[in-house]
Amino acid sequence: MLSKYTDFKEKDLEILRFILKHGIVTSKQIQTHIQEDGIHNVYRRLRKLEKAGMVWKKKLALTLNVYFPKRDARDFLDYPVTVANDTTMYTAQHDLIINDLILHLKAQLKNQKFDYKTEREYRFELLEDRGKAEMLKKWNEIRETLPDFVILLANHTIAVEAELNTKTVSRLQKKIDLYAREIREGKYTDVWYFVPNGTVGNAIERAKVLVAKEWANKARSAETEAGVNVFKQIGVKSLPEEVRS
């Protein structure tokens, strides 16, 4: 059984780990990740992984193919993530934008020791060793509490959200209240919200002000042990043009 995998090269495995980590990727994102000069080399490696039953391809749009991992890939590499059978168009678009944002930030922070954990990796940690019914129940409980991904730097742990559409104030307040508590508890040092326009950004800023006022009315401390105001650590940033386009 394992003899068919012996011709995998390190770059093949690097691609496979990247697909498992993200769940859905494009060939261009793979090319950027492995810093491959030619896209045809990426296609050649992907065909090898497809033939070995490690990944599968789907046409998402007229000129866009996306790649998903199979459970055999997770088992082969013993990689700690959940593996989905498919995805909706809306979820796929969101996930692909997250991939682009991660790759952009990795390039921007290349002078620092950059690592990151995807939402899928966190999900697996929280749902591991649960039965199917219990897993679904737990996932429904935690799905609104997880960031899109977390950046791990030497002295910073940054929760990142790509907020692409305006959500209700109550929903935003609930998430910001959670992040404020997690910053105060030391789980994160910062939270970055990336938004496509001022409308979405203003909604987040308004929700942040409301939560801060609510904390003040309840005499809840908004400072960490180091004396840092937690709400000042929750920032709104413009989604980079190269990620939007």
C-alpha positions as CSV (number, residue, x, y, z in Angstrom):
1,M,0.0,0.0,0.0
2,L,2.7,2.5,1.0
3,S,4.9,1.7,-2.0
4,K,2.9,4.1,-4.2
5,Y,3.9,7.0,-2.0
6,T,7.6,6.5,-2.1
7,D,8.1,8.8,-5.1
8,F,6.8,11.9,-3.2
9,K,9.4,14.6,-3.0
10,E,9.6,17.2,-0.1
11,K,7.8,19.8,-2.2
12,D,5.0,17.4,-2.9
13,L,4.5,16.9,0.8
14,E,4.8,20.6,1.5
15,I,1.9,21.2,-1.0
16,L,-0.1,18.4,0.7
17,R,0.4,19.9,4.2
18,F,-0.6,23.4,2.8
19,I,-3.8,21.9,1.3
20,L,-4.6,20.1,4.6
21,K,-3.9,23.2,6.7
22,H,-6.3,25.4,4.6
23,G,-8.9,22.9,3.3
24,I,-9.3,24.6,0.0
25,V,-6.6,26.3,-2.2
26,T,-5.9,27.4,-5.7
27,S,-2.9,26.5,-7.7
28,K,-1.7,30.1,-7.6
29,Q,-1.8,30.1,-3.8
30,I,0.2,26.9,-3.8
31,Q,2.7,28.5,-6.2
32,T,3.1,31.5,-3.8
33,H,3.4,29.4,-0.7
34,I,6.2,27.1,-2.1
35,Q,7.8,30.0,-4.0
36,E,7.7,28.1,-7.3
37,D,8.8,30.0,-10.4
38,G,6.6,28.0,-12.9
39,I,2.9,27.2,-12.4
40,H,3.3,24.1,-14.6
41,N,5.6,22.6,-11.9
42,V,2.7,23.1,-9.5
43,Y,0.2,21.4,-11.8
44,R,2.6,18.5,-12.3
45,R,2.9,18.0,-8.5
46,L,-0.9,18.3,-8.1
47,R,-1.5,15.7,-10.8
48,K,0.8,13.4,-8.9
49,L,-1.1,14.0,-5.6
50,E,-4.5,13.5,-7.4
51,K,-3.3,10.2,-9.0
52,A,-2.2,9.0,-5.5
53,G,-5.7,9.7,-4.1
54,M,-4.4,12.5,-1.8
55,V,-6.3,15.5,-3.2
56,W,-9.3,16.2,-5.4
57,K,-10.1,19.0,-7.8
58,K,-13.3,21.0,-8.4
59,K,-14.1,23.7,-10.9
60,L,-15.4,26.6,-8.8
61,A,-15.8,29.0,-11.7
62,L,-15.3,29.0,-15.4
63,T,-11.5,29.5,-15.2
64,L,-10.8,28.6,-11.5
65,N,-10.0,25.1,-10.2
66,V,-9.7,24.6,-6.5
67,Y,-8.1,21.7,-4.6
68,F,-9.3,19.8,-1.5
69,P,-7.5,17.2,0.6
70,K,-8.9,13.7,1.1
71,R,-9.0,11.8,4.3
72,D,-6.2,9.5,3.0
73,A,-4.0,12.6,3.0
74,R,-4.7,13.4,6.6
75,D,-4.1,9.8,7.6
76,F,-1.0,9.6,5.5
77,L,0.6,12.6,7.1
78,D,-1.2,12.3,10.5
79,Y,-2.2,15.9,10.1
80,P,-4.5,17.3,12.9
81,V,-7.3,18.8,10.9
82,T,-10.9,18.0,9.9
83,V,-11.5,17.1,6.2
84,A,-14.7,18.3,4.5
85,N,-16.4,16.5,1.7
86,D,-17.2,19.7,-0.2
87,T,-18.1,23.4,0.4
88,T,-20.5,26.0,-0.6
89,M,-19.6,28.8,-3.0
90,Y,-19.9,31.4,-0.3
91,T,-17.7,29.5,2.1
92,A,-15.2,28.8,-0.7
93,Q,-14.9,32.5,-1.6
94,H,-14.4,33.4,2.1
95,D,-11.8,30.7,2.6
96,L,-9.8,31.6,-0.5
97,I,-9.7,35.3,0.6
98,I,-8.4,34.1,4.0
99,N,-5.7,32.2,2.2
100,D,-4.7,35.3,0.2
101,L,-4.7,37.4,3.3
102,I,-2.4,34.9,5.1
103,L,0.0,34.8,2.2
104,H,0.0,38.6,2.1
105,L,0.7,39.0,5.8
106,K,3.4,36.3,5.7
107,A,5.2,38.4,3.0
108,Q,4.7,41.6,4.9
109,L,6.1,40.1,8.2
110,K,8.9,38.1,6.5
111,N,11.5,39.7,8.7
112,Q,9.8,38.1,11.8
113,K,9.5,34.5,12.8
114,F,6.0,34.0,11.2
115,D,3.7,31.1,11.9
116,Y,0.0,30.8,11.9
117,K,-2.8,28.4,12.8
118,T,-6.0,28.2,10.7
119,E,-9.5,28.0,12.0
120,R,-9.6,24.4,10.8
121,E,-6.6,23.4,13.0
122,Y,-8.2,25.1,16.1
123,R,-11.5,23.3,15.3
124,F,-9.8,19.9,15.2
125,E,-8.2,20.6,18.6
126,L,-11.6,21.4,20.2
127,L,-13.5,18.6,18.5
128,E,-10.9,15.8,18.6
129,D,-12.0,12.5,20.2
130,R,-15.7,13.2,20.2
131,G,-18.5,11.1,18.7
132,K,-20.3,12.4,15.7
133,A,-23.3,13.7,17.5
134,E,-21.3,15.3,20.3
135,M,-18.9,16.8,17.7
136,L,-21.8,18.5,15.9
137,K,-23.2,19.8,19.2
138,K,-19.8,21.2,20.3
139,W,-19.2,22.7,16.9
140,N,-22.5,24.6,17.0
141,E,-21.4,26.0,20.4
142,I,-18.0,27.2,19.4
143,R,-18.3,28.1,15.7
144,E,-18.9,31.8,16.4
145,T,-16.0,32.0,18.9
146,L,-13.1,31.1,16.6
147,P,-11.1,33.6,14.6
148,D,-10.4,33.0,10.9
149,F,-6.8,32.4,11.8
150,V,-4.2,33.3,14.4
151,I,-0.8,34.8,13.7
152,L,2.0,33.5,15.9
153,L,5.0,35.8,16.3
154,A,7.8,35.9,18.8
155,N,6.0,38.2,21.2
156,H,2.5,38.5,19.8
157,T,-0.5,36.2,19.3
158,I,-2.9,37.9,16.9
159,A,-6.4,36.8,16.2
160,V,-7.4,37.8,12.7
161,E,-10.9,38.2,11.2
162,A,-11.7,39.0,7.6
163,E,-15.1,40.7,8.0
164,L,-16.4,40.9,4.5
165,N,-20.0,41.9,5.1
166,T,-21.7,44.0,7.7
167,K,-23.1,41.9,10.6
168,T,-25.8,42.9,13.2
169,V,-24.6,45.1,16.0
170,S,-25.5,42.4,18.6
171,R,-23.5,39.8,16.8
172,L,-20.4,42.1,16.5
173,Q,-20.7,43.1,20.2
174,K,-20.8,39.5,21.3
175,K,-17.6,38.7,19.4
176,I,-15.8,41.8,20.5
177,D,-16.7,41.2,24.1
178,L,-15.3,37.7,23.8
179,Y,-12.0,39.0,22.2
180,A,-11.7,41.7,24.9
181,R,-11.9,39.0,27.6
182,E,-9.4,36.8,25.8
183,I,-6.9,39.6,25.4
184,R,-7.3,40.4,29.1
185,E,-6.8,36.7,30.0
186,G,-3.6,36.6,27.8
187,K,-4.9,34.3,25.1
188,Y,-4.2,37.0,22.4
189,T,-2.2,40.2,22.4
190,D,-4.1,41.8,19.5
191,V,-7.1,41.3,17.3
192,W,-7.1,42.5,13.7
193,Y,-10.3,43.0,11.8
194,F,-9.7,43.3,8.0
195,V,-12.6,45.0,6.2
196,P,-13.3,45.8,2.5
197,N,-14.9,49.2,3.1
198,G,-15.7,51.9,5.6
199,T,-19.3,50.7,6.1
200,V,-18.1,47.4,7.6
201,G,-15.2,49.0,9.4
202,N,-17.5,51.7,11.0
203,A,-19.9,49.0,12.2
204,I,-17.1,47.2,14.0
205,E,-15.8,50.5,15.6
206,R,-19.3,51.3,16.8
207,A,-19.7,47.8,18.3
208,K,-16.3,48.2,20.0
209,V,-17.4,51.5,21.6
210,L,-20.6,50.0,22.8
211,V,-18.9,47.0,24.4
212,A,-16.3,49.4,26.1
213,K,-19.2,51.5,27.6
214,E,-20.9,48.3,28.8
215,W,-17.7,47.2,30.5
216,A,-17.3,50.7,32.1
217,N,-20.9,50.7,33.3
218,K,-20.4,47.3,35.0
219,A,-17.0,48.5,36.5
220,R,-15.2,45.7,34.6
221,S,-11.5,46.3,34.2
222,A,-10.5,46.8,30.6
223,E,-6.8,46.5,31.3
224,T,-4.4,43.6,31.1
225,E,-1.9,42.8,33.8
226,A,0.6,44.9,31.9
227,G,-1.8,47.9,32.1
228,V,-2.8,47.7,28.4
229,N,-6.4,48.7,27.4
230,V,-7.9,45.6,25.7
231,F,-10.1,47.7,23.4
232,K,-7.1,49.5,22.0
233,Q,-5.7,46.1,21.0
234,I,-8.7,45.5,18.7
235,G,-7.9,47.2,15.5
236,V,-9.7,47.6,12.1
237,K,-7.6,47.5,9.0
238,S,-8.3,47.8,5.3
239,L,-8.3,44.6,3.3
240,P,-5.2,44.8,1.1
241,E,-5.9,45.7,-2.5
242,E,-4.1,42.6,-3.8
243,V,-6.4,40.4,-1.6
244,R,-9.5,42.2,-2.8
245,S,-8.8,42.1,-6.5
